[in-house]
């Protein structure tokens, strides 16, 4: 298991694979969760990857 904070701060080189789902368990301050979610969204858009989910 790799700490998500190390992936976000580029302290580890992690490759996300489509055949191995990545799970992010969000706990803590809502502001931190929002910042992380925005960064993940921006990276996914830049790489043109991910899936749209209608809520």
mmJSON file of the N, C-alpha and C atoms, coordinates in Angstrom:
{"data_MODEL":{"atom_site":{
"group_PDB":["ATOM","ATOM","ATOM","ATOM","ATOM","ATOM","ATOM","ATOM","ATOM","ATOM","ATOM","ATOM","ATOM","ATOM","ATOM","ATOM","ATOM","ATOM","ATOM","ATOM","ATOM","ATOM","ATOM","ATOM","ATOM","ATOM","ATOM","ATOM","ATOM","ATOM","ATOM","ATOM","ATOM","ATOM","ATOM","ATOM","ATOM","ATOM","ATOM","ATOM","ATOM","ATOM","ATOM","ATOM","ATOM","ATOM","ATOM","ATOM","ATOM","ATOM","ATOM","ATOM","ATOM","ATOM","ATOM","ATOM","ATOM","ATOM","ATOM","ATOM","ATOM","ATOM","ATOM","ATOM","ATOM","ATOM","ATOM","ATOM","ATOM","ATOM","ATOM","ATOM","ATOM","ATOM","ATOM","ATOM","ATOM","ATOM","ATOM","ATOM","ATOM","ATOM","ATOM","ATOM","ATOM","ATOM","ATOM","ATOM","ATOM","ATOM","ATOM","ATOM","ATOM","ATOM","ATOM","ATOM","ATOM","ATOM","ATOM","ATOM","ATOM","ATOM","ATOM","ATOM","ATOM","ATOM","ATOM","ATOM","ATOM","ATOM","ATOM","ATOM","ATOM","ATOM","ATOM","ATOM","ATOM","ATOM","ATOM","ATOM","ATOM","ATOM","ATOM","ATOM","ATOM","ATOM","ATOM","ATOM","ATOM","ATOM","ATOM","ATOM","ATOM","ATOM","ATOM","ATOM","ATOM","ATOM","ATOM","ATOM","ATOM","ATOM","ATOM","ATOM","ATOM","ATOM","ATOM","ATOM","ATOM","ATOM","ATOM","ATOM","ATOM","ATOM","ATOM","ATOM","ATOM","ATOM","ATOM","ATOM","ATOM","ATOM","ATOM","ATOM","ATOM"],
"id":[1,2,3,4,5,6,7,8,9,10,11,12,13,14,15,16,17,18,19,20,21,22,23,24,25,26,27,28,29,30,31,32,33,34,35,36,37,38,39,40,41,42,43,44,45,46,47,48,49,50,51,52,53,54,55,56,57,58,59,60,61,62,63,64,65,66,67,68,69,70,71,72,73,74,75,76,77,78,79,80,81,82,83,84,85,86,87,88,89,90,91,92,93,94,95,96,97,98,99,100,101,102,103,104,105,106,107,108,109,110,111,112,113,114,115,116,117,118,119,120,121,122,123,124,125,126,127,128,129,130,131,132,133,134,135,136,137,138,139,140,141,142,143,144,145,146,147,148,149,150,151,152,153,154,155,156,157,158,159,160,161,162,163,164,165],
"type_symbol":["N","C","C","N","C","C","N","C","C","N","C","C","N","C","C","N","C","C","N","C","C","N","C","C","N","C","C","N","C","C","N","C","C","N","C","C","N","C","C","N","C","C","N","C","C","N","C","C","N","C","C","N","C","C","N","C","C","N","C","C","N","C","C","N","C","C","N","C","C","N","C","C","N","C","C","N","C","C","N","C","C","N","C","C","N","C","C","N","C","C","N","C","C","N","C","C","N","C","C","N","C","C","N","C","C","N","C","C","N","C","C","N","C","C","N","C","C","N","C","C","N","C","C","N","C","C","N","C","C","N","C","C","N","C","C","N","C","C","N","C","C","N","C","C","N","C","C","N","C","C","N","C","C","N","C","C","N","C","C","N","C","C","N","C","C"],
"label_atom_id":["N","CA","C","N","CA","C","N","CA","C","N","CA","C","N","CA","C","N","CA","C","N","CA","C","N","CA","C","N","CA","C","N","CA","C","N","CA","C","N","CA","C","N","CA","C","N","CA","C","N","CA","C","N","CA","C","N","CA","C","N","CA","C","N","CA","C","N","CA","C","N","CA","C","N","CA","C","N","CA","C","N","CA","C","N","CA","C","N","CA","C","N","CA","C","N","CA","C","N","CA","C","N","CA","C","N","CA","C","N","CA","C","N","CA","C","N","CA","C","N","CA","C","N","CA","C","N","CA","C","N","CA","C","N","CA","C","N","CA","C","N","CA","C","N","CA","C","N","CA","C","N","CA","C","N","CA","C","N","CA","C","N","CA","C","N","CA","C","N","CA","C","N","CA","C","N","CA","C","N","CA","C","N","CA","C","N","CA","C","N","CA","C"],
"label_alt_id":[null,null,null,null,null,null,null,null,null,null,null,null,null,null,null,null,null,null,null,null,null,null,null,null,null,null,null,null,null,null,null,null,null,null,null,null,null,null,null,null,null,null,null,null,null,null,null,null,null,null,null,null,null,null,null,null,null,null,null,null,null,null,null,null,null,null,null,null,null,null,null,null,null,null,null,null,null,null,null,null,null,null,null,null,null,null,null,null,null,null,null,null,null,null,null,null,null,null,null,null,null,null,null,null,null,null,null,null,null,null,null,null,null,null,null,null,null,null,null,null,null,null,null,null,null,null,null,null,null,null,null,null,null,null,null,null,null,null,null,null,null,null,null,null,null,null,null,null,null,null,null,null,null,null,null,null,null,null,null,null,null,null,null,null,null],
"label_comp_id":["UNK","UNK","UNK","UNK","UNK","UNK","UNK","UNK","UNK","UNK","UNK","UNK","UNK","UNK","UNK","UNK","UNK","UNK","UNK","UNK","UNK","UNK","UNK","UNK","UNK","UNK","UNK","UNK","UNK","UNK","UNK","UNK","UNK","UNK","UNK","UNK","UNK","UNK","UNK","UNK","UNK","UNK","UNK","UNK","UNK","UNK","UNK","UNK","UNK","UNK","UNK","UNK","UNK","UNK","UNK","UNK","UNK","UNK","UNK","UNK","UNK","UNK","UNK","UNK","UNK","UNK","UNK","UNK","UNK","UNK","UNK","UNK","UNK","UNK","UNK","UNK","UNK","UNK","UNK","UNK","UNK","UNK","UNK","UNK","UNK","UNK","UNK","UNK","UNK","UNK","UNK","UNK","UNK","UNK","UNK","UNK","UNK","UNK","UNK","UNK","UNK","UNK","UNK","UNK","UNK","UNK","UNK","UNK","UNK","UNK","UNK","UNK","UNK","UNK","UNK","UNK","UNK","UNK","UNK","UNK","UNK","UNK","UNK","UNK","UNK","UNK","UNK","UNK","UNK","UNK","UNK","UNK","UNK","UNK","UNK","UNK","UNK","UNK","UNK","UNK","UNK","UNK","UNK","UNK","UNK","UNK","UNK","UNK","UNK","UNK","UNK","UNK","UNK","UNK","UNK","UNK","UNK","UNK","UNK","UNK","UNK","UNK","UNK","UNK","UNK"],
"label_asym_id":["A","A","A","A","A","A","A","A","A","A","A","A","A","A","A","A","A","A","A","A","A","A","A","A","A","A","A","A","A","A","A","A","A","A","A","A","A","A","A","A","A","A","A","A","A","A","A","A","A","A","A","A","A","A","A","A","A","A","A","A","A","A","A","A","A","A","A","A","A","A","A","A","A","A","A","A","A","A","A","A","A","A","A","A","A","A","A","A","A","A","A","A","A","A","A","A","A","A","A","A","A","A","A","A","A","A","A","A","A","A","A","A","A","A","A","A","A","A","A","A","A","A","A","A","A","A","A","A","A","A","A","A","A","A","A","A","A","A","A","A","A","A","A","A","A","A","A","A","A","A","A","A","A","A","A","A","A","A","A","A","A","A","A","A","A"],
"label_entity_id":["1","1","1","1","1","1","1","1","1","1","1","1","1","1","1","1","1","1","1","1","1","1","1","1","1","1","1","1","1","1","1","1","1","1","1","1","1","1","1","1","1","1","1","1","1","1","1","1","1","1","1","1","1","1","1","1","1","1","1","1","1","1","1","1","1","1","1","1","1","1","1","1","1","1","1","1","1","1","1","1","1","1","1","1","1","1","1","1","1","1","1","1","1","1","1","1","1","1","1","1","1","1","1","1","1","1","1","1","1","1","1","1","1","1","1","1","1","1","1","1","1","1","1","1","1","1","1","1","1","1","1","1","1","1","1","1","1","1","1","1","1","1","1","1","1","1","1","1","1","1","1","1","1","1","1","1","1","1","1","1","1","1","1","1","1"],
"label_seq_id":[1,1,1,2,2,2,3,3,3,4,4,4,5,5,5,6,6,6,7,7,7,8,8,8,9,9,9,10,10,10,11,11,11,12,12,12,13,13,13,14,14,14,15,15,15,16,16,16,17,17,17,18,18,18,19,19,19,20,20,20,21,21,21,22,22,22,23,23,23,24,24,24,25,25,25,26,26,26,27,27,27,28,28,28,29,29,29,30,30,30,31,31,31,32,32,32,33,33,33,34,34,34,35,35,35,36,36,36,37,37,37,38,38,38,39,39,39,40,40,40,41,41,41,42,42,42,43,43,43,44,44,44,45,45,45,46,46,46,47,47,47,48,48,48,49,49,49,50,50,50,51,51,51,52,52,52,53,53,53,54,54,54,55,55,55],
"pdbx_PDB_ins_code":[null,null,null,null,null,null,null,null,null,null,null,null,null,null,null,null,null,null,null,null,null,null,null,null,null,null,null,null,null,null,null,null,null,null,null,null,null,null,null,null,null,null,null,null,null,null,null,null,null,null,null,null,null,null,null,null,null,null,null,null,null,null,null,null,null,null,null,null,null,null,null,null,null,null,null,null,null,null,null,null,null,null,null,null,null,null,null,null,null,null,null,null,null,null,null,null,null,null,null,null,null,null,null,null,null,null,null,null,null,null,null,null,null,null,null,null,null,null,null,null,null,null,null,null,null,null,null,null,null,null,null,null,null,null,null,null,null,null,null,null,null,null,null,null,null,null,null,null,null,null,null,null,null,null,null,null,null,null,null,null,null,null,null,null,null],
"Cartn_x":[0.85,0.0,0.896,0.538,1.29,0.439,1.02,0.301,0.005,-1.251,-1.664,-0.908,-0.584,0.15,1.508,2.126,3.426,3.272,2.136,1.881,1.634,0.827,0.484,1.714,2.622,3.816,4.99,4.724,5.739,6.929,6.715,7.781,7.98,6.992,7.109,6.636,7.166,6.75,5.769,4.493,3.466,2.748,2.574,1.852,0.477,-0.555,-1.917,-2.241,-2.81,-3.114,-4.607,-5.093,-6.534,-6.978,-6.052,-6.42,-6.306,-5.902,-5.75,-6.338,-7.559,-8.205,-7.46,-7.51,-6.906,-8.014,-7.823,-8.826,-8.264,-9.044,-8.659,-9.692,-9.285,-10.185,-9.971,-10.988,-10.899,-11.334,-10.436,-10.77,-10.057,-10.635,-9.981,-10.759,-10.023,-10.637,-11.238,-12.415,-13.097,-12.321,-11.649,-10.871,-9.749,-9.043,-7.983,-8.563,-9.707,-10.352,-10.696,-11.174,-11.534,-10.304,-9.219,-7.978,-7.465,-7.482,-7.019,-7.93,-9.229,-10.179,-9.972,-9.748,-9.519,-8.235,-7.179,-5.914,-6.072,-6.798,-7.015,-7.819,-8.831,-9.647,-8.792,-7.969,-7.132,-6.141,-5.552,-4.608,-5.319,-6.502,-7.261,-7.646,-8.07,-8.423,-7.2,-6.051,-4.829,-4.405,-4.625,-4.257,-5.391,-6.508,-7.712,-8.066,-8.175,-8.495,-9.582,-10.106,-11.131,-12.492,-13.498,-14.859,-15.8,-16.758,-17.785,-18.85,-19.247,-20.273,-21.378,-22.588,-23.731,-24.234,-24.265,-24.742,-26.119],
"Cartn_y":[-1.173,0.0,1.236,2.201,3.449,4.584,5.413,6.567,7.539,7.956,8.858,10.176,10.635,11.897,11.815,10.636,10.488,10.52,10.03,10.097,11.543,12.255,13.644,14.539,14.31,15.149,14.626,13.608,13.005,12.44,11.972,11.338,9.887,9.328,7.995,8.068,7.205,7.131,5.978,6.294,5.265,5.34,4.197,4.117,3.521,4.259,3.773,2.897,1.715,0.75,0.522,0.344,0.128,-1.254,-2.213,-3.556,-3.721,-2.664,-2.706,-1.424,-1.484,-0.257,0.398,1.703,2.48,2.962,2.782,3.188,4.334,5.386,6.538,6.683,6.447,6.591,7.982,8.771,10.159,10.295,10.771,11.077,12.366,13.101,14.328,15.558,16.632,17.924,17.958,18.505,18.595,19.455,20.494,21.357,20.571,19.742,18.91,17.954,17.348,16.435,17.144,18.361,19.134,19.454,19.832,20.149,18.914,17.769,16.53,16.142,16.255,15.912,16.805,18.091,19.005,18.639,18.311,17.942,16.659,15.688,14.437,14.683,15.543,15.879,16.544,17.507,18.223,17.281,16.375,15.42,14.468,14.018,13.117,13.826,15.075,15.833,16.038,16.341,16.559,15.287,14.132,12.852,12.257,12.942,12.486,11.055,10.859,9.533,9.672,8.576,8.604,8.276,8.385,8.072,9.116,9.538,10.467,9.667,10.157,9.507,10.517,10.179,11.055,10.85,11.899,11.794,12.385],
"Cartn_z":[0.0,0.0,0.0,-0.812,-0.927,-0.378,0.461,0.998,-0.138,-0.224,-1.305,-1.251,-0.046,0.085,-0.601,-0.614,-1.291,-2.81,-3.312,-4.749,-5.161,-4.376,-4.687,-4.675,-3.738,-3.622,-4.44,-5.263,-6.145,-5.376,-4.142,-3.375,-3.799,-4.494,-5.074,-6.514,-7.334,-8.731,-8.843,-8.942,-9.001,-10.329,-10.972,-12.23,-11.972,-12.316,-12.165,-13.36,-13.088,-14.145,-14.228,-15.448,-15.64,-15.151,-15.07,-14.621,-13.105,-12.423,-10.968,-10.39,-9.865,-9.397,-8.245,-8.227,-7.157,-6.238,-4.953,-3.98,-3.15,-3.034,-2.214,-1.119,0.125,1.258,1.834,1.747,2.177,3.633,4.46,5.852,6.223,7.098,7.526,7.131,6.894,6.604,5.203,5.095,3.809,2.822,3.293,2.401,1.738,2.508,1.949,0.909,1.229,0.296,-1.011,-0.922,-2.113,-2.955,-2.323,-3.037,-3.775,-3.111,-3.731,-4.896,-4.708,-5.775,-7.002,-6.778,-7.902,-8.646,-7.913,-8.543,-9.357,-8.796,-9.517,-10.792,-10.711,-11.875,-12.957,-12.558,-13.523,-14.202,-13.45,-14.051,-15.005,-14.624,-15.499,-16.796,-16.702,-17.899,-18.791,-18.193,-18.965,-19.702,-19.074,-19.687,-20.512,-20.538,-21.247,-20.852,-19.54,-19.002,-17.943,-17.507,-16.475,-17.07,-16.238,-16.661,-16.097,-16.894,-16.427,-15.68,-14.543,-13.73,-13.481,-13.892,-13.672,-12.253,-11.474,-10.091,-9.949],
"occupancy":[1.0,1.0,1.0,1.0,1.0,1.0,1.0,1.0,1.0,1.0,1.0,1.0,1.0,1.0,1.0,1.0,1.0,1.0,1.0,1.0,1.0,1.0,1.0,1.0,1.0,1.0,1.0,1.0,1.0,1.0,1.0,1.0,1.0,1.0,1.0,1.0,1.0,1.0,1.0,1.0,1.0,1.0,1.0,1.0,1.0,1.0,1.0,1.0,1.0,1.0,1.0,1.0,1.0,1.0,1.0,1.0,1.0,1.0,1.0,1.0,1.0,1.0,1.0,1.0,1.0,1.0,1.0,1.0,1.0,1.0,1.0,1.0,1.0,1.0,1.0,1.0,1.0,1.0,1.0,1.0,1.0,1.0,1.0,1.0,1.0,1.0,1.0,1.0,1.0,1.0,1.0,1.0,1.0,1.0,1.0,1.0,1.0,1.0,1.0,1.0,1.0,1.0,1.0,1.0,1.0,1.0,1.0,1.0,1.0,1.0,1.0,1.0,1.0,1.0,1.0,1.0,1.0,1.0,1.0,1.0,1.0,1.0,1.0,1.0,1.0,1.0,1.0,1.0,1.0,1.0,1.0,1.0,1.0,1.0,1.0,1.0,1.0,1.0,1.0,1.0,1.0,1.0,1.0,1.0,1.0,1.0,1.0,1.0,1.0,1.0,1.0,1.0,1.0,1.0,1.0,1.0,1.0,1.0,1.0,1.0,1.0,1.0,1.0,1.0,1.0],
"B_iso_or_equiv":[0.0,0.0,0.0,0.0,0.0,0.0,0.0,0.0,0.0,0.0,0.0,0.0,0.0,0.0,0.0,0.0,0.0,0.0,0.0,0.0,0.0,0.0,0.0,0.0,0.0,0.0,0.0,0.0,0.0,0.0,0.0,0.0,0.0,0.0,0.0,0.0,0.0,0.0,0.0,0.0,0.0,0.0,0.0,0.0,0.0,0.0,0.0,0.0,0.0,0.0,0.0,0.0,0.0,0.0,0.0,0.0,0.0,0.0,0.0,0.0,0.0,0.0,0.0,0.0,0.0,0.0,0.0,0.0,0.0,0.0,0.0,0.0,0.0,0.0,0.0,0.0,0.0,0.0,0.0,0.0,0.0,0.0,0.0,0.0,0.0,0.0,0.0,0.0,0.0,0.0,0.0,0.0,0.0,0.0,0.0,0.0,0.0,0.0,0.0,0.0,0.0,0.0,0.0,0.0,0.0,0.0,0.0,0.0,0.0,0.0,0.0,0.0,0.0,0.0,0.0,0.0,0.0,0.0,0.0,0.0,0.0,0.0,0.0,0.0,0.0,0.0,0.0,0.0,0.0,0.0,0.0,0.0,0.0,0.0,0.0,0.0,0.0,0.0,0.0,0.0,0.0,0.0,0.0,0.0,0.0,0.0,0.0,0.0,0.0,0.0,0.0,0.0,0.0,0.0,0.0,0.0,0.0,0.0,0.0,0.0,0.0,0.0,0.0,0.0,0.0],
"pdbx_formal_charge":[null,null,null,null,null,null,null,null,null,null,null,null,null,null,null,null,null,null,null,null,null,null,null,null,null,null,null,null,null,null,null,null,null,null,null,null,null,null,null,null,null,null,null,null,null,null,null,null,null,null,null,null,null,null,null,null,null,null,null,null,null,null,null,null,null,null,null,null,null,null,null,null,null,null,null,null,null,null,null,null,null,null,null,null,null,null,null,null,null,null,null,null,null,null,null,null,null,null,null,null,null,null,null,null,null,null,null,null,null,null,null,null,null,null,null,null,null,null,null,null,null,null,null,null,null,null,null,null,null,null,null,null,null,null,null,null,null,null,null,null,null,null,null,null,null,null,null,null,null,null,null,null,null,null,null,null,null,null,null,null,null,null,null,null,null],
"auth_seq_id":[1,1,1,2,2,2,3,3,3,4,4,4,5,5,5,6,6,6,7,7,7,8,8,8,9,9,9,10,10,10,11,11,11,12,12,12,13,13,13,14,14,14,15,15,15,16,16,16,17,17,17,18,18,18,19,19,19,20,20,20,21,21,21,22,22,22,23,23,23,24,24,24,25,25,25,26,26,26,27,27,27,28,28,28,29,29,29,30,30,30,31,31,31,32,32,32,33,33,33,34,34,34,35,35,35,36,36,36,37,37,37,38,38,38,39,39,39,40,40,40,41,41,41,42,42,42,43,43,43,44,44,44,45,45,45,46,46,46,47,47,47,48,48,48,49,49,49,50,50,50,51,51,51,52,52,52,53,53,53,54,54,54,55,55,55],
"auth_comp_id":["UNK","UNK","UNK","UNK","UNK","UNK","UNK","UNK","UNK","UNK","UNK","UNK","UNK","UNK","UNK","UNK","UNK","UNK","UNK","UNK","UNK","UNK","UNK","UNK","UNK","UNK","UNK","UNK","UNK","UNK","UNK","UNK","UNK","UNK","UNK","UNK","UNK","UNK","UNK","UNK","UNK","UNK","UNK","UNK","UNK","UNK","UNK","UNK","UNK","UNK","UNK","UNK","UNK","UNK","UNK","UNK","UNK","UNK","UNK","UNK","UNK","UNK","UNK","UNK","UNK","UNK","UNK","UNK","UNK","UNK","UNK","UNK","UNK","UNK","UNK","UNK","UNK","UNK","UNK","UNK","UNK","UNK","UNK","UNK","UNK","UNK","UNK","UNK","UNK","UNK","UNK","UNK","UNK","UNK","UNK","UNK","UNK","UNK","UNK","UNK","UNK","UNK","UNK","UNK","UNK","UNK","UNK","UNK","UNK","UNK","UNK","UNK","UNK","UNK","UNK","UNK","UNK","UNK","UNK","UNK","UNK","UNK","UNK","UNK","UNK","UNK","UNK","UNK","UNK","UNK","UNK","UNK","UNK","UNK","UNK","UNK","UNK","UNK","UNK","UNK","UNK","UNK","UNK","UNK","UNK","UNK","UNK","UNK","UNK","UNK","UNK","UNK","UNK","UNK","UNK","UNK","UNK","UNK","UNK","UNK","UNK","UNK","UNK","UNK","UNK"],
"auth_asym_id":["A","A","A","A","A","A","A","A","A","A","A","A","A","A","A","A","A","A","A","A","A","A","A","A","A","A","A","A","A","A","A","A","A","A","A","A","A","A","A","A","A","A","A","A","A","A","A","A","A","A","A","A","A","A","A","A","A","A","A","A","A","A","A","A","A","A","A","A","A","A","A","A","A","A","A","A","A","A","A","A","A","A","A","A","A","A","A","A","A","A","A","A","A","A","A","A","A","A","A","A","A","A","A","A","A","A","A","A","A","A","A","A","A","A","A","A","A","A","A","A","A","A","A","A","A","A","A","A","A","A","A","A","A","A","A","A","A","A","A","A","A","A","A","A","A","A","A","A","A","A","A","A","A","A","A","A","A","A","A","A","A","A","A","A","A"],
"auth_atom_id":["N","CA","C","N","CA","C","N","CA","C","N","CA","C","N","CA","C","N","CA","C","N","CA","C","N","CA","C","N","CA","C","N","CA","C","N","CA","C","N","CA","C","N","CA","C","N","CA","C","N","CA","C","N","CA","C","N","CA","C","N","CA","C","N","CA","C","N","CA","C","N","CA","C","N","CA","C","N","CA","C","N","CA","C","N","CA","C","N","CA","C","N","CA","C","N","CA","C","N","CA","C","N","CA","C","N","CA","C","N","CA","C","N","CA","C","N","CA","C","N","CA","C","N","CA","C","N","CA","C","N","CA","C","N","CA","C","N","CA","C","N","CA","C","N","CA","C","N","CA","C","N","CA","C","N","CA","C","N","CA","C","N","CA","C","N","CA","C","N","CA","C","N","CA","C","N","CA","C","N","CA","C","N","CA","C","N","CA","C","N","CA","C"],
"pdbx_PDB_model_num":[1,1,1,1,1,1,1,1,1,1,1,1,1,1,1,1,1,1,1,1,1,1,1,1,1,1,1,1,1,1,1,1,1,1,1,1,1,1,1,1,1,1,1,1,1,1,1,1,1,1,1,1,1,1,1,1,1,1,1,1,1,1,1,1,1,1,1,1,1,1,1,1,1,1,1,1,1,1,1,1,1,1,1,1,1,1,1,1,1,1,1,1,1,1,1,1,1,1,1,1,1,1,1,1,1,1,1,1,1,1,1,1,1,1,1,1,1,1,1,1,1,1,1,1,1,1,1,1,1,1,1,1,1,1,1,1,1,1,1,1,1,1,1,1,1,1,1,1,1,1,1,1,1,1,1,1,1,1,1,1,1,1,1,1,1]
}}}
